[in-house]
Amino acid sequence: MRYRIPFLLAALLALPAAAQQTPWYVGAAAGQSRAGNALVRDREATIGDGDAPGMQSSADLKDNVAKVFLGYRLSPVFALEAHWSDLGEQRIDTAFDVPFGLTGRGGVITTREMKGWGLDLLAGTEVLPGLAIHAKVGAFRAQGESTSTISGDTVFGDGTPGNFRSKSANETVLKVGLGAQYAFTAKLSARLEWERFPDLGTKLEPGNTNATGEADHDAWWLGIVFRF
């Protein structure tokens, strides 16, 4: 019996460590996103016929981003990951000569925000001790909001009085990404990722009163992952 006691103690001490390795993990990340230049062209296409004389635009298409996520490892290779992501804000300032025979300059300032929920399938493998790489594909349910303010001798095309408009639209887009993760311990890791959200937003065009503007979005993230 006395020979079995050390063995039983060792087995009992090992049980909690084994039980702690569950398939679940959580994480948070921050970084920067950038919308494609198509967003500027999308905005300009709605001013007059898209060829207003003297049109000039300046844009800030980058912003800070943040996300939180919850994952479940299906196997050593595959995992499912749900996330909420805030992709930040973009701003476009467009000035132009007022068309239709009028005189003076007009201007439109547009700001646009994108955020939403998503579900991804990850496939990864360890390439060095503690270092793993992965690819992902998923769906992103985007919530887009934009505001536009006009100035100068010009009006909105809908004929409604006022110099301010606010629009919102929801859509689901495909997203892809690549990443690398380094494990400091069995529970704590750091993750670096790139993600692309193609054609994010709704295209600005005549008759689409809730359009927020459409463009590809790229996001770069640095985060931490905690495994239960």
C-alpha contacts under 8 A as a table, 3 or more apart, distances in Angstrom:
res1	aa1	res2	aa2	distance
1	M	4	R	5.21
1	M	5	I	6.65
2	R	5	I	5.48
2	R	6	P	7.67
3	Y	6	P	6.46
3	Y	7	F	7.27
4	R	7	F	5.22
4	R	8	L	6.13
5	I	8	L	5.12
5	I	9	L	6.13
6	P	9	L	5.10
6	P	10	A	6.16
7	F	10	A	5.20
7	F	11	A	6.28
8	L	11	A	5.06
8	L	12	L	6.16
9	L	12	L	5.11
9	L	13	L	6.15
10	A	13	L	5.17
10	A	14	A	6.23
11	A	14	A	5.14
11	A	15	L	6.44
12	L	15	L	5.28
12	L	16	P	7.62
13	L	16	P	6.46
13	L	17	A	7.60
14	A	17	A	5.49
14	A	18	A	6.38
15	L	18	A	5.22
15	L	19	A	6.07
16	P	19	A	5.00
16	P	20	Q	6.20
17	A	20	Q	5.27
17	A	21	Q	7.09
18	A	21	Q	5.68
19	A	22	T	6.81
20	Q	228	F	6.02
21	Q	227	R	7.45
21	Q	228	F	6.22
22	T	227	R	7.37
22	T	228	F	5.65
23	P	72	Y	5.31
23	P	73	R	4.84
23	P	74	L	7.29
23	P	227	R	7.69
23	P	228	F	7.46
24	W	70	L	7.51
24	W	71	G	5.74
24	W	72	Y	4.64
24	W	73	R	6.54
24	W	227	R	6.16
24	W	228	F	5.86
25	Y	70	L	5.97
25	Y	71	G	5.14
25	Y	72	Y	6.41
25	Y	225	V	6.85
25	Y	226	F	5.53
25	Y	227	R	4.14
25	Y	228	F	5.70
26	V	68	V	7.69
26	V	69	F	5.72
26	V	70	L	4.50
26	V	71	G	6.05
26	V	225	V	5.79
26	V	226	F	5.40
26	V	227	R	6.52
27	G	68	V	5.77
27	G	69	F	5.28
27	G	70	L	6.54
27	G	223	G	7.00
27	G	224	I	5.50
27	G	225	V	4.28
27	G	226	F	6.03
28	A	66	A	7.63
28	A	67	K	5.75
28	A	68	V	4.31
28	A	69	F	6.26
28	A	223	G	5.46
28	A	224	I	5.79
28	A	225	V	6.91
29	A	66	A	5.72
29	A	67	K	5.39
29	A	68	V	6.44
29	A	221	W	5.88
29	A	222	L	5.35
29	A	223	G	3.76
29	A	224	I	6.48
30	A	64	N	7.37
30	A	65	V	5.52
30	A	66	A	4.27
30	A	67	K	6.44
30	A	221	W	5.38
30	A	222	L	5.68
30	A	223	G	6.30
31	G	64	N	5.72
31	G	65	V	5.19
31	G	66	A	6.46
31	G	219	A	7.22
31	G	220	W	5.50
31	G	221	W	4.50
31	G	222	L	6.07
32	Q	62	K	6.89
32	Q	63	D	5.64
32	Q	64	N	4.44
32	Q	65	V	5.20
32	Q	87	L	7.99
32	Q	219	A	5.74
32	Q	220	W	5.53
32	Q	221	W	6.88
33	S	62	K	5.55
33	S	63	D	5.63
33	S	64	N	6.39
33	S	65	V	6.34
33	S	87	L	6.29
33	S	88	G	7.13
33	S	217	H	6.81
33	S	218	D	5.48
33	S	219	A	4.11
33	S	220	W	6.33
34	R	61	L	5.43
34	R	62	K	4.43
34	R	63	D	6.80
34	R	217	H	5.67
34	R	218	D	5.40
34	R	219	A	6.52
35	A	39	L	7.10
35	A	61	L	5.30
35	A	62	K	6.71
35	A	90	Q	7.53
35	A	215	A	6.18
35	A	216	D	5.82
35	A	217	H	4.44
35	A	218	D	6.54
36	G	39	L	6.12
36	G	61	L	7.40
36	G	215	A	5.35
36	G	216	D	5.25
36	G	217	H	6.17
37	N	40	V	5.45
37	N	41	R	6.81
37	N	61	L	7.96
37	N	215	A	7.24
38	A	41	R	5.03
38	A	42	D	5.94
38	A	214	E	7.06
38	A	215	A	5.32
38	A	216	D	7.76
39	L	42	D	4.97
39	L	43	R	6.28
39	L	213	G	5.91
39	L	214	E	5.68
39	L	215	A	5.18
40	V	43	R	5.12
40	V	44	E	6.27
40	V	57	S	7.47
40	V	59	A	7.28
40	V	92	I	6.77
41	R	44	E	5.09
41	R	45	A	6.10
42	D	45	A	5.34
42	D	46	T	7.13
42	D	203	K	6.95
42	D	204	L	5.89
42	D	213	G	6.15
42	D	214	E	6.90
43	R	46	T	5.81
43	R	47	I	7.40
43	R	92	I	8.00
43	R	204	L	6.77
43	R	213	G	6.85
44	E	47	I	5.48
44	E	50	G	5.62
44	E	51	D	7.90
44	E	94	T	7.49
45	A	48	G	7.58
45	A	49	D	6.56
45	A	50	G	3.87
45	A	51	D	7.38
45	A	204	L	7.72
45	A	205	E	7.68
46	T	49	D	6.62
46	T	50	G	5.69
46	T	204	L	6.77
46	T	205	E	6.51
46	T	206	P	7.49
47	I	50	G	5.20
47	I	51	D	7.47
47	I	52	A	6.68
48	G	51	D	6.78
48	G	52	A	5.92
48	G	99	P	7.35
49	D	52	A	6.82
51	D	55	M	7.49
52	A	55	M	5.86
52	A	96	F	6.32
52	A	97	D	6.66
52	A	98	V	7.37
52	A	99	P	6.35
53	P	96	F	6.15
53	P	97	D	5.38
53	P	98	V	7.61
53	P	99	P	7.16
54	G	95	A	7.67
54	G	96	F	5.01
54	G	97	D	5.40
55	M	94	T	6.91
55	M	95	A	5.65
55	M	96	F	4.15
55	M	97	D	6.82
56	Q	94	T	5.61
56	Q	95	A	5.37
56	Q	96	F	6.35
57	S	92	I	6.80
57	S	93	D	5.47
57	S	94	T	4.21
57	S	95	A	6.40
58	S	92	I	5.92
58	S	93	D	5.30
58	S	94	T	6.56
59	A	90	Q	7.55
59	A	91	R	5.65
59	A	92	I	4.36
59	A	93	D	6.19
60	D	90	Q	5.75
60	D	91	R	5.25
60	D	92	I	6.52
61	L	89	E	7.53
61	L	90	Q	4.74
61	L	91	R	6.47
61	L	92	I	7.94
62	K	88	G	7.84
62	K	89	E	7.41
62	K	90	Q	6.45
63	D	87	L	7.57
63	D	88	G	5.30
63	D	89	E	5.97
63	D	90	Q	7.04
64	N	87	L	7.40
64	N	88	G	5.93
65	V	85	S	7.56
65	V	86	D	5.61
65	V	87	L	5.03
65	V	88	G	5.45
65	V	219	A	7.79
66	A	85	S	5.98
66	A	86	D	5.45
66	A	87	L	7.03
67	K	83	H	6.84
67	K	84	W	5.54
67	K	85	S	4.26
67	K	86	D	6.18
68	V	83	H	5.65
68	V	84	W	5.65
68	V	85	S	6.80
69	F	81	E	6.64
69	F	82	A	5.55
69	F	83	H	4.07
69	F	84	W	6.48
70	L	81	E	5.65
70	L	82	A	5.35
70	L	83	H	6.34
71	G	79	A	6.78
71	G	80	L	5.59
71	G	81	E	4.16
71	G	82	A	6.31
72	Y	79	A	5.53
72	Y	80	L	5.31
72	Y	81	E	6.41
73	R	76	P	7.00
73	R	77	V	7.99
73	R	78	F	6.16
73	R	79	A	4.15
73	R	80	L	6.46
74	L	77	V	7.64
74	L	78	F	5.43
74	L	79	A	5.04
74	L	80	L	7.10
75	S	78	F	5.25
75	S	79	A	6.82
76	P	125	T	7.71
77	V	122	L	8.00
77	V	123	A	5.45
77	V	124	G	5.18
77	V	125	T	5.99
78	F	121	L	7.13
78	F	122	L	5.52
78	F	123	A	4.63
78	F	124	G	6.56
79	A	121	L	5.94
79	A	122	L	5.08
79	A	123	A	6.66
80	L	119	L	7.20
80	L	120	D	5.80
80	L	121	L	4.86
80	L	122	L	6.23
81	E	119	L	5.68
81	E	120	D	5.12
81	E	121	L	6.47
81	E	122	L	7.40
82	A	117	W	7.49
82	A	118	G	5.68
82	A	119	L	4.45
82	A	120	D	6.40
83	H	117	W	5.75
83	H	118	G	5.31
83	H	119	L	6.46
84	W	115	K	7.64
84	W	116	G	5.76
84	W	117	W	4.50
84	W	118	G	6.42
85	S	115	K	5.60
85	S	116	G	5.63
85	S	117	W	6.40
85	S	118	G	7.92
86	D	114	M	6.44
86	D	115	K	4.28
86	D	116	G	6.66
87	L	113	E	7.25
87	L	114	M	5.36
87	L	115	K	5.47
87	L	219	A	7.58
88	G	113	E	5.69
88	G	114	M	6.09
88	G	115	K	7.32
89	E	111	T	6.74
89	E	112	R	5.36
89	E	113	E	4.39
89	E	114	M	6.83
90	Q	111	T	5.57
90	Q	112	R	5.20
90	Q	113	E	6.60
91	R	109	I	7.23
91	R	110	T	5.62
91	R	111	T	4.40
91	R	112	R	6.50
92	I	108	V	7.98
92	I	109	I	5.80
92	I	110	T	5.20
92	I	111	T	6.51
93	D	107	G	7.30
93	D	108	V	5.96
93	D	109	I	4.60
93	D	110	T	6.55
94	T	107	G	5.53
94	T	108	V	5.23
94	T	109	I	6.43
95	A	105	R	6.87
95	A	106	G	5.70
95	A	107	G	4.28
95	A	108	V	6.54
96	F	105	R	5.62
96	F	106	G	5.39
96	F	107	G	6.31
97	D	103	T	7.25
97	D	104	G	6.12
97	D	105	R	4.59
97	D	106	G	6.11
98	V	101	G	7.59
98	V	102	L	5.86
98	V	103	T	5.87
98	V	104	G	5.88
98	V	105	R	5.42
98	V	106	G	5.65
98	V	153	D	6.72
98	V	154	T	6.63
99	P	102	L	5.95
99	P	103	T	7.66
102	L	153	D	7.87
103	T	153	D	7.56
104	G	152	G	7.19
104	G	153	D	6.47
105	R	152	G	5.86
105	R	153	D	6.67
106	G	150	I	7.27
106	G	151	S	5.65
106	G	152	G	4.38
106	G	153	D	5.73
106	G	154	T	5.83
107	G	150	I	5.46
107	G	151	S	5.06
107	G	152	G	6.31
107	G	154	T	8.00
108	V	148	S	6.51
108	V	149	T	5.59
108	V	150	I	4.48
108	V	151	S	6.53
109	I	148	S	5.51
109	I	149	T	5.25
109	I	150	I	6.52
110	T	146	S	6.82
110	T	147	T	5.56
110	T	148	S	4.37
110	T	149	T	6.62
111	T	146	S	5.47
111	T	147	T	5.42
111	T	148	S	6.68
112	R	144	G	7.19
112	R	145	E	5.66
112	R	146	S	4.18
112	R	147	T	6.62
112	R	212	T	6.89
112	R	213	G	7.98
113	E	144	G	5.74
113	E	145	E	5.31
113	E	146	S	6.35
114	M	142	A	6.57
114	M	143	Q	5.82
114	M	144	G	4.67
114	M	145	E	6.71
114	M	201	G	7.87
115	K	142	A	5.68
115	K	143	Q	5.37
115	K	144	G	6.67
116	G	140	F	6.82
116	G	141	R	5.45
116	G	142	A	4.49
116	G	143	Q	5.41
117	W	140	F	5.79
117	W	141	R	5.25
117	W	142	A	6.77
118	G	138	G	7.02
118	G	139	A	5.52
118	G	140	F	4.18
118	G	141	R	5.92
119	L	138	G	5.51
119	L	139	A	5.63
119	L	140	F	6.73
120	D	136	K	6.28
120	D	137	V	5.51
120	D	138	G	3.97
120	D	139	A	6.55
121	L	136	K	5.52
121	L	137	V	5.58
121	L	138	G	6.00
122	L	134	H	6.47
122	L	135	A	5.77
122	L	136	K	4.40
122	L	137	V	6.85
123	A	134	H	5.41
123	A	135	A	5.53
123	A	136	K	6.37
124	G	132	A	6.71
124	G	133	I	5.44
124	G	134	H	3.88
124	G	135	A	6.40
125	T	132	A	5.40
125	T	133	I	5.78
125	T	134	H	6.57
126	E	129	P	7.01
126	E	130	G	7.13
126	E	131	L	5.72
126	E	132	A	3.95
126	E	133	I	6.44
127	V	131	L	5.98
127	V	132	A	5.53
127	V	133	I	7.06
128	L	131	L	5.04
128	L	132	A	6.94
130	G	182	Y	5.45
130	G	183	A	4.95
130	G	184	F	7.30
131	L	180	A	7.18
131	L	181	Q	5.78
131	L	182	Y	4.52
131	L	183	A	6.57
132	A	180	A	5.68
132	A	181	Q	5.24
132	A	182	Y	6.44
133	I	178	L	7.73
133	I	179	G	5.73
133	I	180	A	4.26
133	I	181	Q	6.23
134	H	178	L	5.87
134	H	179	G	5.29
134	H	180	A	6.19
135	A	176	V	7.64
135	A	177	G	5.72
135	A	178	L	4.50
135	A	179	G	6.38
136	K	176	V	5.54
136	K	177	G	5.07
136	K	178	L	6.31
137	V	174	L	7.41
137	V	175	K	5.75
137	V	176	V	4.44
137	V	177	G	6.53
138	G	174	L	5.87
138	G	175	K	5.32
138	G	176	V	6.46
139	A	172	T	6.58
139	A	173	V	5.75
139	A	174	L	4.74
139	A	175	K	5.91
140	F	172	T	5.44
140	F	173	V	5.33
140	F	174	L	6.26
140	F	175	K	6.64
141	R	170	N	7.06
141	R	171	E	5.76
141	R	172	T	4.36
141	R	173	V	6.63
142	A	170	N	5.56
142	A	171	E	5.38
142	A	172	T	5.98
142	A	173	V	7.46
142	A	200	L	7.71
142	A	201	G	7.58
143	Q	168	S	7.37
143	Q	169	A	6.14
143	Q	170	N	4.71
143	Q	171	E	6.94
144	G	168	S	5.46
144	G	169	A	5.33
144	G	170	N	6.16
144	G	201	G	6.38
144	G	212	T	6.37
145	E	166	S	7.38
145	E	167	K	5.68
145	E	168	S	4.29
145	E	169	A	6.66
145	E	212	T	6.19
146	S	166	S	5.80
146	S	167	K	5.27
146	S	168	S	6.35
146	S	212	T	5.40
147	T	164	F	7.24
147	T	165	R	5.61
147	T	166	S	4.37
147	T	167	K	6.31
148	S	164	F	5.71
148	S	165	R	5.23
148	S	166	S	6.52
149	T	163	N	5.54
149	T	164	F	4.56
149	T	165	R	6.60
150	I	154	T	7.26
150	I	155	V	7.18
150	I	156	F	7.73
150	I	163	N	5.19
150	I	164	F	6.67
151	S	154	T	6.78
151	S	163	N	7.05
155	V	159	G	7.23
155	V	161	P	7.76
155	V	162	G	7.89
155	V	163	N	7.05
156	F	159	G	6.00
156	F	160	T	7.02
156	F	161	P	7.89
156	F	163	N	7.32
157	G	160	T	7.94
167	K	209	T	7.55
167	K	210	N	5.07
167	K	211	A	6.68
167	K	212	T	6.45
168	S	210	N	5.63
168	S	211	A	7.02
168	S	212	T	6.46
169	A	201	G	7.72
169	A	202	T	7.15
169	A	210	N	5.93
169	A	211	A	6.66
169	A	212	T	6.85
170	N	201	G	7.97
171	E	201	G	7.27
171	E	202	T	7.79
173	V	197	F	7.09
173	V	198	P	7.15
173	V	199	D	7.60
173	V	200	L	6.83
174	L	197	F	6.69
174	L	198	P	6.93
175	K	195	E	7.09
175	K	196	R	5.70
175	K	197	F	4.79
175	K	198	P	6.65
176	V	195	E	5.73
176	V	196	R	5.51
176	V	197	F	7.00
177	G	193	E	7.08
177	G	194	W	5.47
177	G	195	E	4.10
177	G	196	R	6.15
178	L	193	E	5.76
178	L	194	W	5.46
178	L	195	E	6.61
179	G	191	R	7.08
179	G	192	L	5.54
179	G	193	E	4.10
179	G	194	W	6.26
180	A	191	R	5.80
180	A	192	L	5.42
180	A	193	E	6.53
181	Q	189	S	6.51
181	Q	190	A	5.61
181	Q	191	R	4.32
181	Q	192	L	6.41
182	Y	189	S	5.36
182	Y	190	A	5.35
182	Y	191	R	6.52
183	A	186	A	6.67
183	A	187	K	7.56
183	A	188	L	5.99
183	A	189	S	4.10
183	A	190	A	6.55
184	F	187	K	7.84
184	F	188	L	5.77
184	F	189	S	5.48
184	F	190	A	7.62
185	T	188	L	5.21
185	T	189	S	6.89
186	A	227	R	7.65
187	K	225	V	7.88
187	K	226	F	5.43
187	K	227	R	4.68
187	K	228	F	6.68
188	L	224	I	7.23
188	L	225	V	5.83
188	L	226	F	4.85
188	L	227	R	6.54
189	S	224	I	5.72
189	S	225	V	5.06
189	S	226	F	6.58
190	A	222	L	7.47
190	A	223	G	5.80
190	A	224	I	4.51
190	A	225	V	6.11
191	R	221	W	7.85
191	R	222	L	5.78
191	R	223	G	5.14
191	R	224	I	5.84
191	R	225	V	7.01
192	L	220	W	7.65
192	L	221	W	5.71
192	L	222	L	4.71
192	L	223	G	6.57
193	E	220	W	5.74
193	E	221	W	5.07
193	E	222	L	6.61
194	W	218	D	7.21
194	W	219	A	5.71
194	W	220	W	4.59
194	W	221	W	6.38
195	E	218	D	5.77
195	E	219	A	5.20
195	E	220	W	6.55
196	R	216	D	7.17
196	R	217	H	5.70
196	R	218	D	4.56
196	R	219	A	6.42
197	F	200	L	5.92
197	F	216	D	5.77
197	F	217	H	5.00
197	F	218	D	6.39
198	P	215	A	6.94
198	P	216	D	4.38
198	P	217	H	6.29
199	D	214	E	5.56
199	D	215	A	4.69
199	D	216	D	4.67
199	D	217	H	7.52
200	L	214	E	5.43
200	L	215	A	5.40
200	L	216	D	5.67
200	L	217	H	6.61
201	G	211	A	7.59
201	G	212	T	5.90
201	G	213	G	5.47
201	G	214	E	4.37
201	G	215	A	6.71
202	T	210	N	7.93
202	T	211	A	4.96
202	T	212	T	5.38
202	T	213	G	5.21
202	T	214	E	5.08
203	K	208	N	7.97
203	K	211	A	5.72
203	K	212	T	6.72
203	K	213	G	4.84
203	K	214	E	4.78
204	L	208	N	6.76
204	L	211	A	5.12
204	L	212	T	6.56
204	L	213	G	5.20
204	L	214	E	7.23
205	E	208	N	5.78
205	E	211	A	7.48
206	P	209	T	7.71
208	N	211	A	5.64
